[in-house]
Amino acid sequence: MAISNSISVALPPIIDLDALDTIRDRLIDAIGLGAVVVDASAVERVSTNALFLLVSAAETAQVQQTGFAIQNVSAAMSVAIERLGLNARFSGMIEQ
């Protein structure tokens, strides 16, 4: 289900510790404005902390009663989610 009137946040190819602050700030700003759709198509490498950041952002959006979805999940990100056993946490966020 697509989120109408949403703000798009594109993830960079490499989401490591150096990228987290920038991504966190973008997500905070976007959630403050309304529903958010994260584009994960460019992700080539993702840290564990980055995945937990996305889970936290989704929980923040839920508390603020706004939408949050992740679209176009790259193969690399899918593998990372699966390897860490986070499929259940991401299942409600990921739009196919």
Buried (B, 14 or more C-beta within 10 A) or exposed (E): EEBEEBBEBBBBEBBEEEBBEEBBEBBEEBBEEBBBBBBBEBBEBBBEEBBBBBBEBBEBBEEEEBBBBBBBBBEBBBEBBEEBEBEEBBEEBBBE
